[in-house]
Amino acid sequence: MEVDIGGRLRALRLAQNLSQRELAKRVGVPNSTISLIESNSINPSVGALKRILDGLPIGLAEFFAYEPETPRRFFFAAEELTEIGRGLISYRQVGEARAGRRLQMMREVYQPGADTGKVPLTHQGEEAGIILSGRLEVTVEEVRKILGPGDAYLFESHLPHRFRAVGAEPCHVVSACTPPSF
């Protein structure tokens, strides 16, 4: 997992009501250095980071253990949905992935012929979806149904299931599962 050094530094600096210029002056570095670190344009050496943290003051261990509070978000533009799929199936998740989340909602796009695989999926929870366009073959246990626009599915996710786009056009689905499966 990649650590957001710049974001942590910015959050700690702002928590102490310091400008980039004030922090830079305290530790004897150009304020452009602080700016470049906070924008994650450069990664400081451990020695340079320690020197900057001394100006706050906070130790390296505390710095890496610190989790800045993220502002609560309620709305997400289409381009802000996080892509978590690859290949012929796009899974665009609403919101950030984080521990403790109880619901996962996605906009899925299956390219023609896309399939979740020959081996059925199984996991804990429930999932549901509504087909917006295209056609999707959904198999739950041994029951198979081809769904079109406006059709929906809902099942317990521990039941073996798979999805496959049928037809010549991409299939667009809005889905939700609880708890998040990936």
SETI-525706 format. One line per field, with one value per residue (C-alpha): residue number from 1; residue in three letters; x, y, z. Coordinates in Angstrom, 1 decimal, m for minus. Example, Ala and Ser with C-alpha at 12.3 -4.5 7.8 and 13.67 -1.06 7.14 Angstrom:
BEGIN
seq c(1 | 2) .
type c(ALA | SER) .
xx c(12.3 | 13.7) .
yy c(m4.5 | m1.1) .
zz c(7.8 | 7.1) .
This chain:
BEGIN
seq c(1 | 2 | 3 | 4 | 5 | 6 | 7 | 8 | 9 | 10 | 11 | 12 | 13 | 14 | 15 | 16 | 17 | 18 | 19 | 20 | 21 | 22 | 23 | 24 | 25 | 26 | 27 | 28 | 29 | 30 | 31 | 32 | 33 | 34 | 35 | 36 | 37 | 38 | 39 | 40 | 41 | 42 | 43 | 44 | 45 | 46 | 47 | 48 | 49 | 50 | 51 | 52 | 53 | 54 | 55 | 56 | 57 | 58 | 59 | 60 | 61 | 62 | 63 | 64 | 65 | 66 | 67 | 68 | 69 | 70 | 71 | 72 | 73 | 74 | 75 | 76 | 77 | 78 | 79 | 80 | 81 | 82 | 83 | 84 | 85 | 86 | 87 | 88 | 89 | 90 | 91 | 92 | 93 | 94 | 95 | 96 | 97 | 98 | 99 | 100 | 101 | 102 | 103 | 104 | 105 | 106 | 107 | 108 | 109 | 110 | 111 | 112 | 113 | 114 | 115 | 116 | 117 | 118 | 119 | 120 | 121 | 122 | 123 | 124 | 125 | 126 | 127 | 128 | 129 | 130 | 131 | 132 | 133 | 134 | 135 | 136 | 137 | 138 | 139 | 140 | 141 | 142 | 143 | 144 | 145 | 146 | 147 | 148 | 149 | 150 | 151 | 152 | 153 | 154 | 155 | 156 | 157 | 158 | 159 | 160 | 161 | 162 | 163 | 164 | 165 | 166 | 167 | 168 | 169 | 170 | 171 | 172 | 173 | 174 | 175 | 176 | 177 | 178 | 179 | 180 | 181 | 182) .
type c(MET | GLU | VAL | ASP | ILE | GLY | GLY | ARG | LEU | ARG | ALA | LEU | ARG | LEU | ALA | GLN | ASN | LEU | SER | GLN | ARG | GLU | LEU | ALA | LYS | ARG | VAL | GLY | VAL | PRO | ASN | SER | THR | ILE | SER | LEU | ILE | GLU | SER | ASN | SER | ILE | ASN | PRO | SER | VAL | GLY | ALA | LEU | LYS | ARG | ILE | LEU | ASP | GLY | LEU | PRO | ILE | GLY | LEU | ALA | GLU | PHE | PHE | ALA | TYR | GLU | PRO | GLU | THR | PRO | ARG | ARG | PHE | PHE | PHE | ALA | ALA | GLU | GLU | LEU | THR | GLU | ILE | GLY | ARG | GLY | LEU | ILE | SER | TYR | ARG | GLN | VAL | GLY | GLU | ALA | ARG | ALA | GLY | ARG | ARG | LEU | GLN | MET | MET | ARG | GLU | VAL | TYR | GLN | PRO | GLY | ALA | ASP | THR | GLY | LYS | VAL | PRO | LEU | THR | HIS | GLN | GLY | GLU | GLU | ALA | GLY | ILE | ILE | LEU | SER | GLY | ARG | LEU | GLU | VAL | THR | VAL | GLU | GLU | VAL | ARG | LYS | ILE | LEU | GLY | PRO | GLY | ASP | ALA | TYR | LEU | PHE | GLU | SER | HIS | LEU | PRO | HIS | ARG | PHE | ARG | ALA | VAL | GLY | ALA | GLU | PRO | CYS | HIS | VAL | VAL | SER | ALA | CYS | THR | PRO | PRO | SER | PHE) .
xx c(0.0 | 1.4 | 1.6 | 0.4 | 3.4 | 2.3 | m1.2 | m0.1 | 2.4 | m0.2 | m2.8 | m0.3 | 0.9 | m2.6 | m3.6 | m0.9 | m2.1 | 1.3 | 1.7 | 4.2 | 6.4 | 6.4 | 7.2 | 10.0 | 11.5 | 11.4 | 13.4 | 15.6 | 14.4 | 12.9 | 9.1 | 9.0 | 10.4 | 7.4 | 5.1 | 6.6 | 6.4 | 2.8 | 1.8 | 3.6 | 5.8 | 8.9 | 9.5 | 11.9 | 14.7 | 14.1 | 16.7 | 14.9 | 11.5 | 12.8 | 14.2 | 10.8 | 8.9 | 11.1 | 9.6 | 6.1 | 7.4 | 6.4 | 8.5 | 8.8 | 6.8 | 4.0 | 4.0 | 3.6 | 0.9 | m1.1 | m4.3 | m5.6 | m9.3 | m10.9 | m13.8 | m17.1 | m18.3 | m21.8 | m21.6 | m19.3 | m19.0 | m18.9 | m15.2 | m14.6 | m15.9 | m12.9 | m12.1 | m11.5 | m12.0 | m9.9 | m10.2 | m13.7 | m15.5 | m15.4 | m16.4 | m16.6 | m17.1 | m18.9 | m16.7 | m13.3 | m12.5 | m12.0 | m12.2 | m15.5 | m17.7 | m20.8 | m22.1 | m20.4 | m22.2 | m20.9 | m21.5 | m20.6 | m20.0 | m19.6 | m18.3 | m19.9 | m19.0 | m17.5 | m17.8 | m16.9 | m15.5 | m16.4 | m16.0 | m18.9 | m18.3 | m19.2 | m18.8 | m20.7 | m23.6 | m26.2 | m26.0 | m28.5 | m28.4 | m30.5 | m29.7 | m29.6 | m28.9 | m27.7 | m28.4 | m26.8 | m27.1 | m27.1 | m26.7 | m27.4 | m27.0 | m28.4 | m31.0 | m30.1 | m31.9 | m31.1 | m32.0 | m32.5 | m33.0 | m35.1 | m34.7 | m33.1 | m31.5 | m31.2 | m29.6 | m27.5 | m23.9 | m22.9 | m24.9 | m22.7 | m23.2 | m21.8 | m22.5 | m22.0 | m22.9 | m24.9 | m25.6 | m23.6 | m23.7 | m22.1 | m24.3 | m24.5 | m25.5 | m25.9 | m25.2 | m24.8 | m23.5 | m23.1 | m20.6 | m18.1 | m16.7 | m13.6) .
yy c(0.0 | 3.4 | 6.0 | 9.5 | 11.4 | 14.7 | 14.5 | 13.6 | 16.4 | 18.9 | 17.7 | 17.9 | 21.4 | 22.7 | 21.3 | 23.5 | 26.5 | 26.8 | 28.0 | 26.2 | 29.3 | 29.2 | 25.5 | 25.9 | 28.8 | 26.8 | 23.9 | 25.8 | 24.6 | 26.4 | 26.6 | 25.1 | 21.9 | 21.7 | 22.4 | 19.7 | 17.2 | 18.0 | 17.6 | 14.3 | 15.6 | 14.5 | 11.9 | 13.2 | 11.1 | 9.8 | 12.4 | 15.3 | 14.1 | 13.9 | 17.4 | 18.8 | 16.8 | 18.3 | 21.6 | 20.4 | 18.6 | 15.0 | 11.8 | 9.5 | 6.7 | 9.1 | 10.5 | 7.1 | 6.1 | 9.3 | 8.9 | 12.3 | 12.8 | 12.8 | 15.1 | 13.4 | 13.3 | 12.7 | 13.3 | 11.9 | 13.1 | 10.3 | 10.7 | 10.4 | 6.8 | 4.5 | 1.9 | m1.5 | m3.8 | m4.6 | m6.3 | m6.6 | m5.7 | m2.2 | m1.9 | 1.8 | 2.0 | 4.9 | 6.4 | 5.3 | 1.8 | 1.8 | m0.6 | m0.7 | 0.2 | m1.9 | m1.2 | m1.3 | 0.3 | 0.2 | 1.1 | m2.0 | m2.2 | m5.6 | m5.6 | m8.0 | m11.5 | m10.5 | m13.1 | m13.3 | m16.8 | m20.4 | m20.9 | m19.4 | m16.6 | m17.1 | m14.7 | m13.6 | m11.1 | m10.1 | m8.4 | m6.7 | m4.9 | m3.2 | m3.5 | m0.1 | m1.2 | m4.3 | m7.8 | m9.8 | m13.5 | m14.0 | m17.6 | m18.2 | m21.9 | m23.7 | m21.0 | m18.9 | m15.8 | m13.3 | m9.8 | m6.7 | m2.9 | m2.4 | m6.0 | m6.6 | m9.3 | m9.9 | m12.9 | m14.1 | m14.0 | m17.3 | m19.0 | m19.8 | m17.1 | m15.7 | m12.9 | m12.9 | m10.2 | m11.5 | m9.6 | m7.2 | m4.2 | m3.5 | m4.1 | m1.4 | m2.3 | m0.4 | m2.9 | m3.0 | m5.6 | m5.8 | m6.2 | m5.1 | m8.0 | m6.3) .
zz c(0.0 | m1.0 | 1.7 | 0.9 | 2.4 | 0.9 | 2.1 | 5.6 | 5.7 | 4.5 | 7.0 | 9.9 | 8.8 | 8.5 | 11.9 | 13.4 | 11.4 | 9.6 | 6.0 | 3.7 | 4.0 | 7.8 | 8.0 | 5.4 | 7.3 | 10.6 | 9.1 | 6.7 | 3.3 | 0.4 | 0.6 | m2.9 | m1.3 | 1.0 | m1.9 | m4.0 | m1.2 | m0.4 | m4.0 | m4.1 | m6.9 | m5.0 | m2.4 | 0.3 | 1.7 | 5.3 | 6.5 | 4.7 | 6.0 | 9.5 | 9.3 | 8.1 | 10.8 | 13.5 | 12.6 | 13.5 | 15.8 | 15.2 | 15.0 | 12.0 | 13.7 | 14.7 | 11.1 | 9.5 | 12.0 | 11.5 | 9.5 | 8.4 | 8.7 | 5.3 | 4.7 | 4.4 | 0.8 | m0.4 | m4.1 | m6.8 | m10.4 | m13.1 | m13.6 | m9.8 | m9.7 | m8.9 | m11.6 | m9.9 | m12.8 | m15.8 | m19.2 | m20.7 | m17.5 | m16.0 | m12.3 | m11.3 | m7.6 | m5.9 | m3.1 | m1.8 | m0.7 | 3.0 | 5.9 | 7.7 | 4.7 | 4.7 | 1.2 | m2.2 | m5.2 | m8.7 | m12.3 | m14.3 | m18.1 | m19.7 | m23.2 | m25.6 | m24.6 | m21.3 | m18.6 | m14.9 | m15.6 | m15.9 | m12.1 | m10.3 | m7.8 | m4.1 | m1.1 | 1.9 | 1.8 | m0.8 | m4.1 | m6.4 | m9.8 | m12.4 | m16.1 | m17.7 | m21.3 | m23.1 | m22.1 | m19.2 | m18.5 | m14.8 | m13.4 | m9.7 | m8.7 | m11.7 | m12.5 | m15.6 | m16.9 | m19.6 | m18.3 | m20.4 | m19.7 | m16.5 | m15.3 | m12.0 | m9.8 | m6.1 | m4.4 | m1.5 | m2.6 | m1.0 | m3.8 | m6.8 | m9.4 | m12.6 | m15.2 | m18.9 | m21.5 | m24.4 | m27.6 | m29.7 | m27.5 | m24.1 | m21.1 | m18.4 | m14.9 | m11.6 | m8.7 | m5.0 | m2.6 | 1.1 | 2.5 | m0.2 | m2.1 | m3.6) .
